[in-house]
C-alpha cells in the first residue's frame, strides 16, 4: 500500500483529528465538514501505524453508514479487512451475545424478536397475568417496556413512574416469556451486554483488552444506554477503576447542533458528559464546510447561535458568498405548493439541473399532500422519504383501486385488493376457486365473477359448496361496480360520485371496525379520504383543467408510479421528505416548506414541554424549543447553492382555516441574507423573452440529445 498523503487530503483540524490517536478525543464536526472522511482516514492511519485490525472498534447508527465506512477504509488502505469491527451498536451487541449469552441462561442460537413478535409475546404475558387484551394498546406497552430497559423510566424507588408501575408484573412475565422461548428483543441487544459485563467480569475484561481503539460516529445521537455501553467497554468497568488509569483511546465524532432525536432516546448531553468521564479529552472542531455557500452557512450560524446549550462554533466555506435566501409568504398550502412546483420548473431549466437536485423538506408528513398534488399537476416526478406518500396510504389506495376497477374491470391486481374491502362475505375459499376458474379459462377475475353470477342464476355448481355462500355478495359487488361505472361515464361531478361510492361501501364503518381500539386513527384516515375528495373537486373546478372525468383523473395520478428511468432529461425525481429524514443528505437546491409558528417549532413539542415545565421540570420548554431550532438548522444546512423558504399566511387544520404566523426562527436569519419573493406580473416583453430562451434551450437539448447537467 502506498503511504497515506494526509497533508494533501486533509485540512489543518482534520489532520490533527486523524493523527491524535492516543487518549480521548472529542471531534465537534459541523455540518458538511468532512466527518466521514476524518473517521475513515483515522482508521486507515491507525492501520498504517501498525494498530492490529482486531484492536479497532468503530460504532455507528445504520448498516448503510457502516458499509460505507468499511468501503472507504478498504479503498484507502488497499487491505482486506478480515478482522476489523465496523458495526452499529446493536450489531455489536449481537456479536457479544452470540459469544457469551449462555452465561445469562440463554442458548447460543437465540432469536431476535421484531415488533410483531414482541407484541405477540406481550399479548401472551397479559393473558398469563389474567389481564384482558381487549382495548390494550400493545405498541404503547412495548414502548414502556423499551423505556424501562434502556433506563428512561423505572419501576419503584427513586425516579419511579407510579402511573406505569401497574404494568411491572406484565413486564416481568414478558421477560420470562422471552427467556423461555430463547429470544431477545431489540432493546436487549444493548441491555443484555451490560448485564453480561456486570455478571461476568471476565467477559468484560476480554472485550476491554481486545478493543484498544474505539470510535463512535454521530455521537450526538447516542442514547444513555449506548453511552453506558461505550463507557463500560472503554474503562473496563462501571464505574471506572479507582483511581482511574490513564484515559482510554476513545474518539467520538458528533455535532450537538444536529441532535434531533431526543424522542427516540438520543441525548446531546453525552457530549459534555464525555469530557467529564474521560479526563484529558482533546477537543477538535471542524468548522470548514465543503457543502454550502457562505450565505447559507451565515443563515445557519445566525439561527443556531440562539441556542444556549451548545458547543460554540461557526461554520465557514470557501465556496463564495452565493445566492440570497428567498423567502415567500404564500396565501395557503395550495399557493405554497404551486410556488414550489413553479420554482422547480424554472430553476431546472435556468440552472440546467436534474429533478434529483431538489430537496423539499417538511416538518410533518401531513404537509406533503398539497405538494404532491402540485407536483402531479405540474408533471414533476418525485419520491417521498421519511414518511408515506399521500397516495401510498392504505385508505387512499383502497379508494383508488375501486376507481381503477370501475375504469377497467379487467384489472386483477386492484380487483383482488377491493373484492373483500370492506368485508362483504366473499371468503378466501371463493377467491381461491375464482382464481382457479380464471386460470383454467385464461380469463380475468372479473370475467370469472360474471361467469359465476350467470351460473348461480341458473343453479349451476361452478364452485365448491363453501364458496357458494358468497353468491349474493358477488352479485352485490358486481352490481356496485357496474352502477358506479355507468354513473362515472359522464365527465361531470366526479368528486360527488366518488363520495357517493365511499358512502355506498360504508368505508367509514370499515375504518371504525378496523380501528375499534383507537377511533382517532379511524377519524384521521377518513380525514385523508376527505382530502382526496377535495383534491378531485379542486382539480375539476380548476379552469386550467382541459379534460375531466374518471379516466383523466386516473391518468393524472398514475404519474406518481411511472418509471422515469428511460428519459434522461427527467433524471431522478424531486426529493420530498421530512427534515428528520434529510439528515446526512444534501441537495443543490432546498425548499423548506411551512416555516410557521406551530410547525417550526411544532405546537405539540412546545405544548408537551410547557406541560413538563409546569410539572416542575426545569428548562423543559427551552430544551424542546432548542431541539426544534436544531431541526431548522439541519434543514438549512442541507442546501448547497440555493435555499427557498415558504411560510403560509393561513393553513387548513382539521378542515378549518387557521391564520398562521411566521416561524420565530425566520427572524434569527440575518436580514441582509434574505430576498423576499413576491408574485409579480411579467410584462409581455419579459414573457416573450423567457419563452424564447426556454425554447432555445429545448432546441439545444434535442440537438445534443443529452440531458441538462448540474452546474
C-alpha positions in Angstrom: 0.0 0.0 0.0 1.2 3.5 -0.9 1.8 5.7 2.2 -1.2 7.9 3.0 -0.6 11.5 2.0 -2.6 13.0 4.9 -1.4 16.6 4.3 -2.7 16.6 0.8 -6.0 15.1 1.7 -7.0 16.9 4.9 -7.2 20.5 6.2 -5.4 21.5 9.5 -8.1 20.5 12.0 -8.9 17.3 10.1 -5.2 16.4 10.0 -5.0 16.9 13.8 -8.1 14.7 14.3 -6.6 11.9 12.2 -3.2 12.0 13.9 -4.3 12.3 17.5 -4.7 8.5 18.2 -3.8 8.2 21.9 -6.2 9.2 24.7 -9.8 10.5 24.5 -10.6 12.8 21.5 -13.9 14.7 21.0 -14.3 15.9 17.4 -17.0 18.5 17.0 -17.8 18.1 13.3 -20.1 20.8 11.9 -22.5 20.1 9.1 -20.7 19.3 5.8 -17.2 19.4 7.4 -16.0 16.1 6.2 -16.8 13.9 9.2 -16.9 10.6 7.4 -13.6 11.5 5.7 -11.9 12.1 9.0 -13.2 8.8 10.5 -12.1 6.7 7.6 -8.7 8.4 7.3 -8.2 8.0 11.1 -8.8 4.2 10.8 -6.5 4.0 7.8 -3.8 5.9 9.7 -4.1 3.5 12.6 -3.7 0.5 10.3 -0.7 2.2 8.6 0.9 2.8 12.0 0.6 -0.9 12.9 -2.5 -1.0 15.1 -4.0 -4.5 14.6 -7.4 -4.7 12.9 -8.8 -6.7 15.8 -8.0 -3.8 18.2 -10.2 -1.3 16.5 -14.0 -0.9 17.1 -15.9 1.7 15.1 -19.6 2.2 16.0 -22.2 4.0 14.0 -26.0 4.1 13.7 -27.0 2.5 10.4 -25.9 -0.5 8.5 -25.6 1.7 5.4 -23.1 4.0 7.2 -21.1 1.1 8.5 -20.9 -0.4 4.9 -19.8 3.0 3.5 -17.2 3.4 6.2 -15.8 -0.1 5.5 -15.7 0.5 1.8 -13.8 3.8 2.2 -11.2 2.2 4.5 -10.7 -0.6 2.0 -10.1 1.9 -0.8 -7.7 4.0 1.3 -5.6 1.0 2.6 -5.9 -1.5 -0.2 -6.2 -4.1 2.5 -8.6 -6.9 3.1 -10.5 -6.1 6.3 -10.9 -9.5 7.8 -10.8 -8.7 11.5 -11.8 -5.0 11.7 -15.1 -4.4 13.6 -17.2 -1.6 12.0 -20.8 -2.0 13.0 -23.9 -0.5 14.5 -24.3 -0.5 18.3 -27.0 -3.2 18.1 -24.9 -5.4 15.7 -22.0 -5.1 18.2 -24.4 -6.2 21.0 -25.4 -9.3 18.9 -21.7 -10.1 18.4 -21.1 -10.1 22.2 -24.2 -12.1 22.9 -23.5 -14.7 20.3 -20.2 -15.4 22.0 -21.3 -15.3 25.7 -25.1 -15.3 26.1 -25.0 -18.8 27.7 -23.7 -17.1 30.8 -27.1 -15.5 31.2 -29.1 -18.8 30.9 -29.9 -18.5 27.1 -28.8 -20.8 24.4 -26.4 -19.5 21.7 -29.0 -19.9 18.9 -31.3 -17.2 20.3 -33.9 -15.4 18.2 -34.2 -11.7 17.9 -37.9 -10.6 18.0 -39.2 -7.9 15.8 -42.1 -5.6 16.8 -44.7 -8.2 15.6 -43.1 -10.9 17.6 -42.7 -8.6 20.6 -46.4 -7.7 20.5 -47.4 -11.3 20.5 -45.2 -12.0 23.5 -46.7 -9.1 25.3 -50.2 -10.4 24.4 -49.3 -13.8 25.9 -47.9 -12.2 29.0 -51.1 -10.2 29.5 -53.1 -13.4 29.3 -50.8 -15.1 31.9 -51.3 -12.2 34.2 -55.1 -12.6 33.7 -55.4 -9.2 32.0 -57.8 -8.9 29.1 -56.1 -7.9 25.8 -59.3 -6.2 24.6 -58.6 -2.5 24.1 -55.0 -2.7 25.1 -52.5 -0.7 23.0 -49.7 -3.2 22.6 -47.5 -0.6 20.9 -47.7 1.7 24.0 -46.9 -1.1 26.4 -44.0 -2.1 24.2 -42.7 1.5 24.3 -43.0 1.5 28.1 -41.1 -1.8 28.3 -38.4 -0.4 26.0 -38.1 2.8 28.1 -37.6 0.6 31.2 -34.9 -1.5 29.5 -32.9 1.5 28.3 -33.2 3.3 31.6 -35.6 6.2 30.6 -38.3 5.0 33.1 -38.2 3.0 36.3 -40.3 0.7 38.4 -40.3 1.7 42.1 -37.6 3.5 44.0 -36.1 6.9 43.1 -37.4 8.2 39.8 -40.2 5.7 39.6 -43.2 6.2 37.3 -46.2 5.3 39.5 -48.7 5.5 36.6 -46.7 2.8 34.8 -46.0 0.6 37.8 -49.2 -1.4 37.3 -47.5 -3.0 34.3 -44.5 -4.2 36.2 -45.9 -7.8 36.7 -46.6 -8.0 33.0 -43.1 -6.8 32.2 -41.5 -9.5 34.4 -43.8 -12.1 32.8 -42.8 -10.8 29.4 -39.1 -11.1 30.2 -39.6 -14.6 31.5 -41.6 -15.4 28.3 -38.6 -14.2 26.1 -36.2 -16.4 28.0 -38.5 -19.5 27.8 -38.6 -19.0 24.0 -34.8 -18.3 23.9 -35.5 -14.9 22.4 -34.4 -11.3 22.9 -35.9 -8.1 21.7 -34.2 -5.2 20.1 -33.6 -3.3 23.3 -32.0 -6.5 24.8 -29.2 -6.1 22.3 -28.0 -3.2 24.3 -29.2 -4.0 27.8 -28.1 -7.7 28.0 -24.4 -7.0 27.1 -24.3 -4.6 30.1 -25.9 -7.2 32.3 -23.3 -9.7 30.9 -20.4 -7.3 31.7 -21.7 -6.8 35.2 -22.3 -10.5 36.0 -19.3 -11.9 34.2 -16.4 -9.6 34.7 -14.0 -11.8 32.7 -16.2 -11.3 29.6 -15.9 -7.5 30.0 -12.1 -7.8 30.6 -11.7 -9.8 27.3 -13.7 -7.2 25.3 -11.9 -4.3 27.0 -8.4 -5.8 26.3 -9.3 -6.5 22.7 -10.7 -3.2 21.7 -7.9 -0.7 22.5 -9.1 1.9 20.0 -12.8 2.8 19.9 -14.5 5.3 17.6 -18.1 6.4 17.6 -19.8 8.3 14.7 -22.8 10.6 15.2 -22.1 10.7 18.9 -24.8 13.3 19.5 -27.4 10.6 18.6 -26.3 8.1 21.2 -28.8 7.3 23.9 -27.9 7.0 27.6 -27.7 3.2 27.4 -25.4 3.3 24.4 -23.2 5.8 26.2 -23.1 3.5 29.2 -22.1 0.6 27.0 -19.3 2.7 25.5 -18.0 3.9 28.8 -18.1 0.4 30.4 -16.3 -1.1 27.5 -13.6 1.6 27.3 -12.8 1.7 31.0 -13.3 -2.0 31.6 -15.9 -1.4 34.3 -18.7 0.8 35.5 -17.8 2.9 37.4 -14.2 3.1 36.1 -11.5 1.7 38.4 -10.4 3.9 41.3 -8.0 5.6 41.0 -8.6 5.6 37.2 -5.7 4.7 34.9 -4.8 7.0 32.0 -7.9 7.6 29.9 -8.5 5.0 27.2 -8.2 5.6 23.4 -11.7 6.7 22.6 -12.6 9.0 19.7 -16.2 10.3 19.4 -17.4 12.4 16.5 -20.5 14.5 16.6 -22.3 17.8 16.4 -24.6 18.9 19.2 -26.2 21.3 16.7 -27.5 18.3 14.8 -29.0 16.4 17.8 -32.6 16.0 16.7 -33.6 12.5 18.0 -34.4 13.0 21.7 -37.9 11.5 21.0 -36.1 8.1 20.5 -33.7 8.4 23.4 -30.8 10.4 22.0 -29.1 12.8 24.4 -26.8 15.5 23.1 -25.7 16.0 26.7 -23.5 12.9 26.2 -21.0 15.3 24.5 -20.5 17.3 27.7 -20.6 14.1 29.8 -17.8 12.7 27.7 -15.3 15.4 28.8 -16.1 14.7 32.5 -16.0 10.9 32.2 -12.8 10.9 30.1 -10.2 13.2 31.8 -7.7 14.9 29.5 -10.1 14.9 26.5 -8.6 16.7 23.4 -11.3 18.7 21.7 -11.0 19.4 17.9 -13.5 21.5 16.0 -14.2 21.0 12.3 -15.8 24.3 11.1 -14.8 24.4 7.4 -17.9 23.4 5.4 -17.4 21.8 2.0 -21.1 21.7 1.0 -22.7 25.1 1.1 -22.2 28.8 0.2 -21.3 31.3 2.9 -24.8 32.9 2.6 -26.4 29.6 3.6 -23.9 29.0 6.4 -24.3 32.5 7.8 -28.0 31.9 8.0 -27.5 28.6 9.8 -25.0 30.3 12.2 -27.4 33.1 12.9 -30.2 30.7 13.8 -28.3 28.2 15.9 -26.4 30.9 17.8 -29.7 31.5 19.8 -29.3 28.0 21.4 -27.5 28.2 24.8 -26.8 24.5 25.4 -24.2 24.0 22.7 -20.5 23.9 21.8 -19.6 27.3 20.2 -18.5 27.0 16.6 -19.0 29.0 13.4 -19.3 27.3 10.0 -17.5 28.9 7.1 -16.9 27.9 3.4 -14.5 28.5 0.6 -17.4 28.3 -1.9 -18.0 32.0 -2.1 -21.0 34.2 -1.0 -23.6 32.5 -3.2 -27.2 33.5 -3.9 -29.5 35.1 -1.4 -32.0 33.1 0.5 -35.5 33.5 -0.9 -38.4 33.8 1.5 -42.0 33.7 0.2 -45.3 34.2 2.1 -48.0 32.3 0.1 -51.6 32.7 1.0 -52.1 29.0 1.9 -50.8 25.5 1.4 -52.1 25.3 -2.2 -50.4 28.6 -3.1 -47.3 27.3 -1.3 -47.3 24.0 -3.2 -47.8 25.8 -6.6 -45.0 28.2 -5.8 -42.6 25.3 -5.0 -43.6 23.5 -8.2 -43.1 26.7 -10.3 -39.6 27.3 -8.8 -38.5 23.8 -9.5 -39.7 24.1 -13.1 -38.0 27.4 -13.5 -34.7 26.5 -11.8 -34.5 23.2 -13.6 -34.2 25.0 -17.0 -32.4 28.1 -15.9 -29.8 26.3 -13.9 -29.7 23.1 -16.1 -30.5 20.9 -13.1 -31.9 17.4 -12.9 -35.0 16.8 -10.8 -33.0 14.9 -8.1 -31.1 18.2 -7.5 -34.1 19.5 -5.5 -34.9 18.7 -1.9 -38.3 19.8 -0.5 -38.3 19.5 3.3 -41.3 19.4 5.6 -41.7 19.2 9.4 -44.5 16.7 9.4 -45.9 14.1 6.9 -49.3 15.7 6.6 -47.7 18.7 4.8 -46.9 16.6 1.7 -50.4 16.3 0.4 -50.8 19.7 -1.3 -47.2 19.5 -2.6 -47.8 16.1 -4.1 -50.9 17.4 -5.8 -49.0 20.4 -7.2 -46.2 18.1 -8.5 -48.8 15.8 -10.2 -50.4 18.8 -11.8 -47.0 20.2 -13.0 -45.9 16.8 -14.2 -42.9 16.7 -11.8 -41.6 13.3 -10.8 -41.0 12.9 -7.1 -40.2 10.4 -4.3 -41.3 10.6 -0.7 -38.8 9.7 2.1 -39.2 9.7 5.8 -42.9 9.2 5.6 -45.6 7.7 3.4 -46.7 9.4 0.2 -50.3 10.6 0.4 -51.2 8.2 -2.4 -49.4 5.4 -0.7 -51.7 5.4 2.4 -53.9 2.3 2.6 -57.2 4.1 2.7 -56.3 6.2 -0.4 -55.0 3.1 -2.2 -58.3 1.3 -1.4 -60.4 4.1 -3.0 -58.1 4.4 -6.0 -58.3 0.7 -6.5 -62.1 0.9 -6.6 -61.8 3.7 -9.3 -59.3 1.7 -11.3 -61.6 -1.4 -11.3 -64.6 0.9 -12.3 -62.5 2.2 -15.2 -61.1 -1.2 -16.1 -62.8 -4.2 -14.5 -60.1 -6.5 -16.1 -57.5 -5.1 -13.6 -56.9 -8.2 -11.5 -54.5 -6.6 -9.1 -56.8 -3.9 -8.0 -59.8 -6.2 -8.1 -58.2 -8.5 -5.5 -57.4 -5.5 -3.3 -61.1 -4.4 -3.0 -63.1 -7.6 -3.5 -63.4 -8.0 0.2 -62.6 -4.5 1.4 -64.8 -3.7 3.3 -65.6 -7.3 4.2 -68.6 -8.5 2.2 -68.6 -12.3 2.7 -66.5 -13.2 -0.3 -64.2 -15.5 1.6 -60.8 -17.0 0.8 -62.3 -20.2 -0.5 -64.4 -18.3 -3.0 -61.5 -16.2 -4.1 -59.3 -19.2 -4.5 -61.9 -21.0 -6.6 -62.4 -17.9 -8.7 -58.6 -17.8 -9.3 -58.7 -21.4 -10.4 -61.6 -20.7 -12.8 -59.7 -17.7 -14.1 -56.5 -19.7 -14.8 -58.5 -22.6 -16.3 -60.3 -20.4 -18.8 -57.4 -18.0 -19.3 -59.7 -15.0 -18.4 -59.7 -12.1 -16.0 -61.1 -12.5 -12.5 -63.9 -10.1 -13.4 -64.9 -12.4 -16.3 -64.9 -15.3 -13.9 -67.0 -13.3 -11.4 -69.6 -12.7 -14.2 -69.4 -16.3 -15.2 -70.1 -17.4 -11.6 -73.0 -15.0 -11.3 -74.6 -16.3 -14.5 -74.0 -19.9 -13.3 -75.5 -19.1 -9.9 -78.6 -17.6 -11.6 -79.0 -20.9 -13.4 -78.3 -23.1 -10.4 -75.0 -24.4 -11.8 -72.4 -25.6 -9.2 -69.3 -24.0 -10.6 -67.8 -23.5 -7.2 -67.4 -25.6 -4.1 -70.3 -25.6 -1.7 -68.5 -23.4 0.9 -67.8 -20.8 -1.8 -71.5 -20.8 -3.0 -72.4 -18.9 0.2 -70.8 -15.9 -1.4 -73.1 -15.8 -4.4 -75.3 -13.0 -3.1 -72.2 -10.9 -2.1 -70.6 -11.5 -5.5 -73.8 -10.4 -7.2 -73.9 -7.3 -5.0 -70.3 -6.5 -5.7 -70.7 -6.7 -9.5 -73.8 -4.6 -9.3 -71.9 -2.0 -7.3 -69.1 -1.7 -9.8 -71.5 -1.7 -12.8 -73.7 1.0 -11.3 -70.6 3.2 -10.5 -69.2 2.6 -13.9 -72.4 3.8 -15.5 -72.6 6.8 -13.2 -69.0 7.8 -13.9 -69.3 7.7 -17.7 -70.2 11.3 -17.5 -67.2 13.6 -17.0 -69.0 15.9 -14.6 -69.1 15.9 -10.8 -66.5 13.2 -10.3 -65.9 14.2 -6.7 -69.6 13.9 -5.9 -69.7 10.5 -7.5 -66.6 9.2 -5.6 -68.1 10.5 -2.4 -71.3 8.5 -3.1 -69.1 5.4 -3.7 -67.3 5.9 -0.4 -70.7 6.2 1.4 -72.1 3.3 -0.6 -69.5 0.8 0.5 -69.6 2.3 4.1 -65.9 2.8 4.2 -66.3 4.8 7.4 -67.9 1.8 9.1 -64.9 -0.3 7.8 -62.4 2.0 9.4 -64.3 2.0 12.7 -64.3 -1.8 12.7 -60.6 -2.0 11.8 -59.6 0.5 14.5 -62.1 -0.2 17.2 -59.4 0.3 19.8 -58.5 3.8 18.6 -61.2 5.9 17.0 -58.7 8.7 16.4 -57.0 6.6 13.8 -60.3 5.9 12.1 -61.1 9.6 12.0 -57.6 10.6 10.8 -57.8 8.0 7.9 -61.3 9.2 6.9 -60.0 12.7 7.0 -57.4 11.6 4.4 -60.3 10.4 2.2 -62.0 13.8 2.6 -58.8 15.5 1.5 -58.7 13.1 -1.5 -62.2 14.1 -2.5 -61.4 17.8 -2.0 -58.4 17.2 -4.3 -60.6 15.9 -7.1 -63.1 18.7 -6.6 -60.4 21.4 -6.9 -59.0 19.7 -10.0 -62.4 19.6 -11.6 -63.1 23.3 -10.9 -59.6 24.4 -12.0 -60.0 26.5 -15.2 -56.7 25.1 -16.5 -58.0 21.5 -16.3 -58.6 20.7 -20.0 -60.1 17.3 -19.6 -62.1 16.0 -16.6 -63.7 12.7 -15.7 -62.6 9.4 -14.2 -60.0 8.4 -16.9 -58.4 11.8 -16.9 -58.1 11.7 -13.1 -56.6 8.2 -13.0 -54.1 9.1 -15.8 -53.1 12.1 -13.7 -52.4 10.3 -10.5 -50.6 7.5 -12.4 -47.7 9.9 -12.8 -46.7 9.0 -9.3 -45.8 5.5 -10.1 -44.4 5.9 -13.6 -40.8 5.0 -14.5 -38.7 7.9 -15.5 -35.5 6.0 -15.9 -35.8 5.7 -19.7 -35.9 9.5 -20.1 -32.6 11.0 -19.3 -34.0 14.5 -19.4 -36.2 13.5 -16.4 -33.3 12.1 -14.5 -34.2 11.1 -11.0 -37.1 12.7 -9.0 -37.6 15.6 -6.6 -36.9 14.5 -3.1 -39.9 15.2 -0.8 -39.1 14.3 2.8 -39.3 15.2 6.4 -36.4 17.2 7.9 -35.6 14.2 10.1 -35.2 12.0 7.0 -32.9 14.6 5.3 -30.1 14.5 7.9 -26.9 13.4 6.3 -28.1 14.4 2.8 -27.5 17.4 0.6 -29.1 19.0 -2.4 -28.1 21.9 -4.7 -31.5 23.4 -4.2 -33.5 23.1 -0.9 -37.0 24.4 -0.2 -38.1 24.4 3.4 -42.0 24.4 3.4 -44.2 25.5 6.2 -41.8 27.7 8.2 -44.6 28.8 10.5 -45.1 29.0 14.2 -46.8 25.8 15.3 -45.0 23.8 12.6 -41.4 25.0 13.2 -41.3 24.9 16.2 -44.1 22.2 16.3 -47.0 23.1 18.5 -47.1 19.6 20.1 -43.5 19.7 21.1 -43.8 23.1 22.7 -47.1 22.1 24.4 -45.5 18.9 25.8 -42.5 21.0 27.0 -44.8 23.6 28.7 -46.7 20.8 30.5 -43.4 19.3 31.7 -42.2 22.8 32.9 -45.5 23.3 34.8 -44.9 19.9 36.4 -41.5 21.2 37.7 -39.1 20.0 35.1 -36.5 22.9 34.9 -35.7 24.2 31.4 -38.0 21.7 29.7 -39.6 24.3 27.4 -36.2 25.8 26.5 -34.8 22.4 25.7 -37.6 21.4 23.4 -37.5 24.7 21.5 -33.7 24.3 21.2 -34.2 20.9 19.6 -36.8 22.4 17.2 -34.2 25.1 16.3 -31.6 22.4 15.7 -34.1 20.7 13.4 -34.4 24.0 11.4 -30.6 24.3 11.4 -30.3 20.8 9.9 -32.9 21.8 7.2 -30.9 25.0 6.3 -27.6 23.1 6.1 -28.9 20.5 3.6 -28.7 23.3 0.8 -25.6 23.6 -1.3 -26.3 26.5 -3.6 -29.8 27.8 -3.1 -32.3 27.9 -0.3 -36.0 28.8 -0.6 -38.3 29.1 2.5 -42.1 29.3 2.5 -44.3 30.5 5.3 -48.1 30.4 4.7 -50.4 33.2 5.8 -53.1 30.7 6.6 -53.4 26.9 6.6 -56.1 24.3 6.9 -56.2 22.4 10.2 -58.9 19.8 10.7 -60.9 21.3 7.8 -60.8 24.8 9.4 -58.7 27.6 8.0 -56.3 29.0 10.7 -54.3 32.2 10.4 -50.6 31.4 10.6 -47.7 33.4 11.9 -44.2 33.1 10.6 -41.8 30.8 12.5 -39.8 32.8 15.1 -36.7 31.1 13.7 -37.0 33.2 10.5 -36.3 36.4 12.5 -33.0 34.8 13.6 -31.7 34.8 10.0 -29.7 38.0 9.3 -31.9 40.2 7.2 -29.1 41.1 4.7 -29.1 37.4 3.6 -32.8 37.3 2.7 -34.6 38.3 -0.5 -38.4 38.5 -0.2 -40.1 36.8 -3.1 -43.2 38.5 -4.3 -45.5 37.4 -7.1 -45.2 39.9 -9.9 -47.0 40.0 -13.2 -44.4 39.7 -16.0 -44.6 42.2 -18.9 -45.4 40.9 -22.4 -41.8 41.6 -23.4 -40.5 39.6 -20.4 -42.9 36.7 -21.2 -41.7 36.7 -24.8 -38.0 36.8 -23.9 -38.5 34.0 -21.3 -40.4 31.9 -23.8 -37.8 32.4 -26.5 -35.0 31.4 -24.1 -36.9 28.4 -22.9 -37.4 27.0 -26.5 -33.8 27.9 -27.4 -32.6 25.7 -24.5 -35.1 22.9 -25.5 -33.8 23.0 -29.1 -30.2 22.8 -27.9 -31.1 19.9 -25.7 -32.8 18.0 -28.5 -29.9 18.7 -30.9 -27.3 17.4 -28.5 -29.6 14.6 -27.3 -28.2 15.0 -23.8 -29.9 15.9 -20.5 -29.3 19.3 -18.8 -26.4 19.0 -16.4 -25.9 20.4 -13.0 -23.5 23.4 -12.9 
